[in-house]
């Protein structure tokens, strides 16, 4: 514990963000670490404040986080132009299958091939919750391309053999952070992040389900299941203005 430094805090923050932990929760955790650290005799390093890690303010969960189609297409084009196929494929699977980044990097070629055969992707998500996601045409195309990147059925789709999964996740997230100013539309309340692709997926699926079922509450419940949290109150935040217009 005497050796804790800023690099450890940064790694912890990246890991928690990768698991979609709220910024408010992360800040609370860091406060506890710093409190404990103050009472360690012989601590080697001084720990920096939240500002250094981009945690100066807690984002408003009600803000519109969904990517627009224009932002998505521009970022995909940028990733392809810069020869970052793993970034482009991860974004496509988040946008058209609603997957979290750690769910995407966990997928093997065998998982993808089984999904393509069944037309349904089985996912073990946050908190160990499992769900089955019907594949859209776009998700099928992304999985097929991802399979070509994995040499054997046990290889991960987007994590090369010998690579650490958390480092691949960090590179994907950092790509978006570095380039988002080039694609973001004016008037955005908050910066776009990888997680915002799930918001875009949720909105699209909600519109489809409302059109099919003609029942708003039922559509909300089904989208919640696809997202893997089964909490309609959280899904309502994902939907933003789409939900407000249906209440």
ChimeraX attribute file (.defattr): number of C-alpha atoms within 10 A of each C-alpha:
attribute: neighborCount
match mode: 1-to-1
recipient: residues
	/A:1	11
	/A:2	11
	/A:3	9
	/A:4	16
	/A:5	15
	/A:6	15
	/A:7	10
	/A:8	12
	/A:9	17
	/A:10	13
	/A:11	14
	/A:12	15
	/A:13	21
	/A:14	20
	/A:15	17
	/A:16	15
	/A:17	19
	/A:18	19
	/A:19	17
	/A:20	15
	/A:21	13
	/A:22	13
	/A:23	20
	/A:24	13
	/A:25	12
	/A:26	18
	/A:27	18
	/A:28	10
	/A:29	14
	/A:30	17
	/A:31	14
	/A:32	11
	/A:33	14
	/A:34	15
	/A:35	11
	/A:36	11
	/A:37	17
	/A:38	12
	/A:39	9
	/A:40	11
	/A:41	9
	/A:42	10
	/A:43	14
	/A:44	12
	/A:45	12
	/A:46	12
	/A:47	17
	/A:48	12
	/A:49	15
	/A:50	15
	/A:51	9
	/A:52	10
	/A:53	13
	/A:54	11
	/A:55	15
	/A:56	12
	/A:57	11
	/A:58	13
	/A:59	14
	/A:60	12
	/A:61	13
	/A:62	13
	/A:63	14
	/A:64	20
	/A:65	25
	/A:66	26
	/A:67	24
	/A:68	15
	/A:69	11
	/A:70	12
	/A:71	17
	/A:72	21
	/A:73	14
	/A:74	15
	/A:75	22
	/A:76	20
	/A:77	13
	/A:78	18
	/A:79	20
	/A:80	15
	/A:81	10
	/A:82	9
	/A:83	11
	/A:84	14
	/A:85	17
	/A:86	20
	/A:87	22
	/A:88	19
	/A:89	23
	/A:90	26
	/A:91	28
	/A:92	22
	/A:93	27
	/A:94	23
	/A:95	27
	/A:96	22
	/A:97	26
	/A:98	27
	/A:99	25
	/A:100	24
	/A:101	24
	/A:102	19
	/A:103	18
	/A:104	23
	/A:105	19
	/A:106	17
	/A:107	22
	/A:108	20
	/A:109	23
	/A:110	17
	/A:111	20
	/A:112	23
	/A:113	16
	/A:114	13
	/A:115	20
	/A:116	17
	/A:117	9
	/A:118	12
	/A:119	17
	/A:120	17
	/A:121	23
	/A:122	17
	/A:123	20
	/A:124	15
	/A:125	19
	/A:126	14
	/A:127	9
	/A:128	9
	/A:129	11
	/A:130	14
	/A:131	17
	/A:132	16
	/A:133	19
	/A:134	16
	/A:135	19
	/A:136	14
	/A:137	10
	/A:138	13
	/A:139	22
	/A:140	21
	/A:141	15
	/A:142	20
	/A:143	24
	/A:144	14
	/A:145	14
	/A:146	22
	/A:147	21
	/A:148	11
	/A:149	17
	/A:150	19
	/A:151	13
	/A:152	13
	/A:153	14
	/A:154	13
	/A:155	19
	/A:156	25
	/A:157	29
	/A:158	25
	/A:159	22
	/A:160	14
	/A:161	13
	/A:162	6
	/A:163	11
	/A:164	10
	/A:165	17
	/A:166	16
	/A:167	14
	/A:168	19
	/A:169	22
	/A:170	16
	/A:171	14
	/A:172	19
	/A:173	19
	/A:174	15
	/A:175	17
	/A:176	20
	/A:177	14
	/A:178	9
	/A:179	13
	/A:180	17
	/A:181	12
	/A:182	12
	/A:183	17
	/A:184	19
	/A:185	14
	/A:186	7
	/A:187	6
	/A:188	13
	/A:189	11
	/A:190	13
	/A:191	16
	/A:192	23
	/A:193	17
	/A:194	25
	/A:195	23
	/A:196	20
	/A:197	26
	/A:198	26
	/A:199	24
	/A:200	24
	/A:201	24
	/A:202	26
	/A:203	22
	/A:204	16
	/A:205	21
	/A:206	24
	/A:207	17
	/A:208	14
	/A:209	19
	/A:210	16
	/A:211	12
	/A:212	10
	/A:213	11
	/A:214	11
	/A:215	11
	/A:216	16
	/A:217	13
	/A:218	14
	/A:219	20
	/A:220	24
	/A:221	17
	/A:222	15
	/A:223	27
	/A:224	21
	/A:225	17
	/A:226	19
	/A:227	23
	/A:228	22
	/A:229	17
	/A:230	16
	/A:231	14
	/A:232	17
	/A:233	11
	/A:234	14
	/A:235	22
	/A:236	19
	/A:237	18
	/A:238	25
	/A:239	26
	/A:240	18
	/A:241	14
	/A:242	15
	/A:243	17
	/A:244	10
	/A:245	8
	/A:246	9
	/A:247	7
